[in-house]
Amino acid sequence: MTMNWEQLLSNKRFGQEEGASRRDDRSEFQRDFDRLIFSAPFRRLQNKTQVFPLPGSIFVHNRLTHSLEVSSVGRSLGNDVSRELLRRHPELHATNVPEMGSIVSAACLAHDMGNPPFGHSGESAIGTFFSEGPGRYLRSTVCAETGDGLSESQWNDLIHFEGNANAFRLLTHQFVGRRRGGFVMTYATLASIVKYPYCSTLSGKKGKFGFFQSEQEDFCRIARELGIPQLESPEGTVRFARYPLVYLVEAADDICYEIMDIEDAHKLKILSTDEAKGLLMAFFLPERLESIQEHLSELEDVNEQIVYLRSIAIGALEQECVRVFVENEDKILNGEFRGSLIDHVHPTLRAAYKACVRTAFAKIYHAQSVVDIEISGYKVMSQLLELMCQAVMHSDNTYSKILLNRVSPQYNVLAPTLYERLLSVLDYISGMTDVFALDLYRKINGISIATV
């Protein structure tokens, strides 16, 4: 089954399928962007770690600044792909293809909204709490209050906790007190954030998947509406072809993640100026290096030199990803394209990108400041999870009541099933900022006292 752009780029809203009338001149996808920008979960990203600890005297990226930059690159990718597709297929002017930049930009803005505090260590801490830590007992426990336990697929959701799946839940789940499901986003924007369109049972060694069991039917509904084909998978599991715009969202994220980490590492003196320059200049063929060197010589500040190299490296990758997408349009629409767009860029750019990845793993992600926050994050997240899971398992206990009184009413921590209660705990904890989680941890341990 071949996907088609007219059906793929539906502006129907999830949770508002009847199509309420609009009162402004924005497109539906621009409204998606604005809803995200003004939302509390997006605002909280300013106090969530990206890679490095939150800033002291030197400002580095947090989840908010990263998401804004990814959104900017995503808009460029979407607009450039749209322009090329319209040149190839003029009949697509009558569809939502001209809005592709707005769709990708909104999806990029939302792509990290499901990530917990303390960067990737927070995400890992949740999964290992259930697979290796104090939460292991829940696998074979029947909750006395709800009368049920966890199925194999539900357990897989917990031990492979994934920020991408959590973002989809955040945007679609009908939390207590909401009149409609989630943010009421368009189907196209929602599909664009699901990088791994399959359930947790198929997550494999990497532990990546796109939706929890609680939202599986929601994604199936979106896939049916957009004409995304379902692929063969083992009995009891669900797998779909990738939604085409996911490739653009993924590329924008990959470009910003690796390139901006090089700039941050240089600011923090983890990488020398020569190391940073060498990594960024490797993105260009010899014939262009002379003009780049001339421009660098006009910039006296070394930080400005790195900013310049970073910007043109991002531009080069963006242009190549557009080329790869357009040249492989048929494969993408047939669900036959393999790998990411960056996997198929010009060999020079691909080699330079891989060099940045190797350097990041060797020098950046193992830097002391990064490891320190991982250690702290594991400790904080593990204790919060342990106490909150015990509280929802034994909600009548005095201490449990005190803890649960702290939880916002929007989280259904007293849901009728154990699985729903545990997901509500994850909704609550993953939505915390670094500072809020640390402050709650200190108060629970008597390290600090709440004051009026």
C-alpha angles and dihedrals in degrees: 000000000000118000118228129210096230092060096034096058097055116159093201111132123237106237093014102063092147087074111236114217119263124231102196141052097251118113117244090254093052087052088054089056093049094047089054095046092054096042124109095230090056092046091053090061088080088074099044122097118246101186109311124053115272112281128287115170093334119058115224132170123294126185092273098053090042091052092049091051092047088050091052093051090043091055090053092048092049095046093047094047090047092052092051094046092050089051089053096040111028090178089071090074086087091058132064093270090110086060094057093107091055092049094050092043092054093046091050090051089056101038096098100034092104095054116113126228123286098043121259091339089066090053091049092045091060094051095045092047087068100033101040109003140063092304094069091095090067091071093074100025127114110207110233091209099049097028095225143086136207127291121223092258092048091050089052089055090058102043092046096041106177128195092213092057089045091054090054089050092049092052097045108026118104102230119198112285097022116122093210136024115286122307093335090238125174118270091241094054092047093050090049094065097053102094094170108042098195140080126269094258087070095046095108126190094326091057094223123148138147110229141016121241087256091063100032095104090047091057091045088053092051091047092052091049093050096041096244106162120237113231130216113273138160117288113281094024134097129216131168136186114264117271105244098236090056087077090060094046090048092049093050090050094046093048095050096039098056100033096045091047088061091054093047092047089052092051090051091047092241086123123038121234090252092051093049093045092048093052094048098042090053088076092073135074117241094255091064098044095080094061090044091053090050091055092046090054089060091058114077098182112080092211090057089051091055091046090053093049091046092052096051092043089055089048092051093050092046093053092048093049090052090052093049092048095049094044090051097042094122094049091048093050090047092050090242101114113110129204128002127307090252089058087066103042123114111302092244093056093041092053092047091049092050089050089056090050092050092048092048092054094043101043112008108041090043095047113126095245091053094046091047092058090047090055092047092044093053092051096046096043094045094054095044090050093047094051096042094047090051089048094055090044092053104024094161093063115106096238091044090056090052092051094044091050086065092059119094114250090240089076112078097217091158095053118151096253132054092232092055091047092052092047089051089054089052090047089055098044098039089052092058123104120233091255095047093049092048092046092050090048091053093049093049090052094045092245091125133019124222113245130197 
